[in-house]
């Protein structure tokens, strides 16, 4: 699954560390999500969607 997390994070001028703190996860978790190496849990996905005030499909893109 691809995502736009890195783009959205940079638009808000946040480091991975800062975003992780706001979402109560580690910087490493944010890095892994951005690189597509880790798929967030449903609760974390909801936190991300709410934080960025975007719909799910504008952040996470399903691979075809």
GUBA-273775 format. One line per field, with one value per atom (N, C-alpha, C): residue number from 0; atom name; x negated, y negated, z negated. Coordinates in nm, 2 decimals. Layout:
<sites>
i NUM; ...
at CA; ...
X X; ...
Y Y; ...
Z Z; ...
</sites>
This chain:
<sites>
i 0; 0; 0; 1; 1; 1; 2; 2; 2; 3; 3; 3; 4; 4; 4; 5; 5; 5; 6; 6; 6; 7; 7; 7; 8; 8; 8; 9; 9; 9; 10; 10; 10; 11; 11; 11; 12; 12; 12; 13; 13; 13; 14; 14; 14; 15; 15; 15; 16; 16; 16; 17; 17; 17; 18; 18; 18; 19; 19; 19; 20; 20; 20; 21; 21; 21; 22; 22; 22; 23; 23; 23; 24; 24; 24; 25; 25; 25; 26; 26; 26; 27; 27; 27; 28; 28; 28; 29; 29; 29; 30; 30; 30; 31; 31; 31; 32; 32; 32; 33; 33; 33; 34; 34; 34; 35; 35; 35; 36; 36; 36; 37; 37; 37; 38; 38; 38; 39; 39; 39; 40; 40; 40; 41; 41; 41; 42; 42; 42; 43; 43; 43; 44; 44; 44; 45; 45; 45; 46; 46; 46; 47; 47; 47; 48; 48; 48; 49; 49; 49; 50; 50; 50; 51; 51; 51; 52; 52; 52; 53; 53; 53; 54; 54; 54; 55; 55; 55; 56; 56; 56; 57; 57; 57; 58; 58; 58; 59; 59; 59; 60; 60; 60; 61; 61; 61; 62; 62; 62; 63; 63; 63
at N; CA; C; N; CA; C; N; CA; C; N; CA; C; N; CA; C; N; CA; C; N; CA; C; N; CA; C; N; CA; C; N; CA; C; N; CA; C; N; CA; C; N; CA; C; N; CA; C; N; CA; C; N; CA; C; N; CA; C; N; CA; C; N; CA; C; N; CA; C; N; CA; C; N; CA; C; N; CA; C; N; CA; C; N; CA; C; N; CA; C; N; CA; C; N; CA; C; N; CA; C; N; CA; C; N; CA; C; N; CA; C; N; CA; C; N; CA; C; N; CA; C; N; CA; C; N; CA; C; N; CA; C; N; CA; C; N; CA; C; N; CA; C; N; CA; C; N; CA; C; N; CA; C; N; CA; C; N; CA; C; N; CA; C; N; CA; C; N; CA; C; N; CA; C; N; CA; C; N; CA; C; N; CA; C; N; CA; C; N; CA; C; N; CA; C; N; CA; C; N; CA; C; N; CA; C; N; CA; C; N; CA; C; N; CA; C; N; CA; C; N; CA; C
X -0.08; 0.00; -0.09; -0.06; -0.14; -0.07; -0.14; -0.07; -0.14; -0.07; -0.12; -0.16; -0.19; -0.22; -0.34; -0.44; -0.56; -0.53; -0.45; -0.41; -0.33; -0.23; -0.14; -0.22; -0.32; -0.40; -0.48; -0.54; -0.63; -0.55; -0.42; -0.34; -0.31; -0.30; -0.28; -0.41; -0.52; -0.66; -0.69; -0.66; -0.69; -0.80; -0.88; -0.98; -0.91; -0.97; -0.91; -0.90; -0.99; -0.99; -0.87; -0.85; -0.73; -0.60; -0.59; -0.46; -0.44; -0.55; -0.54; -0.49; -0.54; -0.50; -0.35; -0.30; -0.16; -0.07; -0.12; -0.04; -0.07; -0.16; -0.20; -0.26; -0.35; -0.43; -0.57; -0.66; -0.80; -0.83; -0.94; -0.99; -1.01; -1.06; -1.08; -0.96; -0.85; -0.72; -0.67; -0.69; -0.65; -0.74; -0.87; -0.96; -0.92; -0.89; -0.85; -0.72; -0.62; -0.50; -0.53; -0.60; -0.64; -0.70; -0.79; -0.86; -0.78; -0.66; -0.58; -0.62; -0.71; -0.76; -0.67; -0.57; -0.48; -0.35; -0.24; -0.11; -0.05; 0.00; 0.05; 0.17; 0.19; 0.31; 0.43; 0.55; 0.67; 0.67; 0.64; 0.65; 0.54; 0.43; 0.32; 0.37; 0.43; 0.48; 0.58; 0.67; 0.77; 0.71; 0.61; 0.53; 0.47; 0.41; 0.35; 0.45; 0.56; 0.67; 0.72; 0.75; 0.80; 0.70; 0.57; 0.47; 0.46; 0.45; 0.44; 0.57; 0.68; 0.81; 0.84; 0.80; 0.81; 0.89; 0.95; 1.02; 0.91; 0.95; 0.85; 0.79; 0.86; 0.81; 0.72; 0.72; 0.62; 0.49; 0.48; 0.36; 0.30; 0.39; 0.34; 0.40; 0.31; 0.35; 0.33; 0.43; 0.42; 0.34; 0.25; 0.17; 0.27; 0.26; 0.35; 0.27
Y 0.12; 0.00; -0.12; -0.21; -0.34; -0.44; -0.55; -0.66; -0.79; -0.89; -1.03; -1.09; -1.01; -1.06; -1.16; -1.13; -1.21; -1.35; -1.35; -1.48; -1.56; -1.50; -1.57; -1.62; -1.54; -1.58; -1.70; -1.70; -1.81; -1.94; -1.92; -2.04; -2.11; -2.03; -2.09; -2.12; -2.10; -2.14; -2.06; -1.93; -1.85; -1.75; -1.73; -1.62; -1.49; -1.38; -1.25; -1.24; -1.29; -1.29; -1.36; -1.48; -1.56; -1.50; -1.44; -1.37; -1.25; -1.18; -1.06; -1.10; -1.21; -1.26; -1.29; -1.36; -1.40; -1.28; -1.17; -1.05; -0.94; -0.97; -0.88; -0.75; -0.77; -0.66; -0.70; -0.61; -0.65; -0.71; -0.78; -0.83; -0.71; -0.60; -0.48; -0.43; -0.44; -0.40; -0.49; -0.62; -0.71; -0.68; -0.66; -0.63; -0.51; -0.40; -0.28; -0.29; -0.37; -0.39; -0.46; -0.57; -0.65; -0.57; -0.47; -0.39; -0.27; -0.25; -0.14; -0.01; -0.01; 0.11; 0.16; 0.07; 0.10; 0.04; 0.12; 0.08; 0.05; -0.08; -0.11; -0.04; -0.02; 0.05; -0.04; 0.01; -0.07; -0.19; -0.17; -0.29; -0.40; -0.36; -0.45; -0.52; -0.44; -0.50; -0.61; -0.58; -0.68; -0.81; -0.79; -0.91; -0.99; -0.92; -0.99; -1.07; -1.00; -1.07; -1.19; -1.17; -1.29; -1.40; -1.36; -1.47; -1.55; -1.49; -1.56; -1.62; -1.57; -1.62; -1.59; -1.47; -1.42; -1.29; -1.26; -1.13; -1.02; -0.90; -0.79; -0.77; -0.78; -0.75; -0.86; -0.97; -1.08; -1.06; -0.98; -0.95; -0.81; -0.71; -0.58; -0.53; -0.48; -0.43; -0.28; -0.21; -0.07; -0.04; 0.06; 0.10; 0.19; 0.18; 0.26; 0.38
Z 0.00; 0.00; 0.00; 0.09; 0.10; 0.02; -0.02; -0.09; -0.06; -0.10; -0.08; -0.22; -0.31; -0.45; -0.44; -0.37; -0.37; -0.31; -0.21; -0.14; -0.24; -0.30; -0.40; -0.52; -0.57; -0.68; -0.65; -0.53; -0.49; -0.46; -0.42; -0.40; -0.53; -0.64; -0.77; -0.84; -0.77; -0.82; -0.95; -0.95; -1.07; -1.03; -1.13; -1.12; -1.15; -1.12; -1.15; -1.30; -1.37; -1.52; -1.57; -1.52; -1.56; -1.53; -1.41; -1.38; -1.47; -1.49; -1.58; -1.72; -1.77; -1.90; -1.90; -1.80; -1.79; -1.78; -1.72; -1.70; -1.80; -1.89; -2.00; -1.95; -1.85; -1.79; -1.78; -1.75; -1.74; -1.60; -1.59; -1.46; -1.36; -1.41; -1.33; -1.27; -1.34; -1.29; -1.17; -1.19; -1.08; -0.96; -0.98; -0.87; -0.80; -0.87; -0.81; -0.73; -0.78; -0.71; -0.58; -0.59; -0.47; -0.36; -0.40; -0.31; -0.26; -0.32; -0.28; -0.34; -0.44; -0.50; -0.62; -0.66; -0.77; -0.74; -0.76; -0.74; -0.88; -0.90; -1.03; -1.07; -1.20; -1.25; -1.22; -1.24; -1.22; -1.31; -1.44; -1.53; -1.49; -1.45; -1.40; -1.27; -1.18; -1.06; -1.09; -1.18; -1.22; -1.27; -1.36; -1.41; -1.30; -1.20; -1.09; -1.01; -0.98; -0.90; -0.97; -1.10; -1.18; -1.19; -1.21; -1.23; -1.10; -0.99; -0.86; -0.81; -0.87; -0.82; -0.67; -0.64; -0.50; -0.50; -0.38; -0.38; -0.36; -0.40; -0.40; -0.26; -0.16; -0.02; 0.03; -0.03; 0.01; -0.06; -0.16; -0.23; -0.19; -0.19; -0.16; -0.03; 0.05; 0.19; 0.20; 0.24; 0.26; 0.39; 0.38; 0.50; 0.58; 0.71; 0.79; 0.85
</sites>
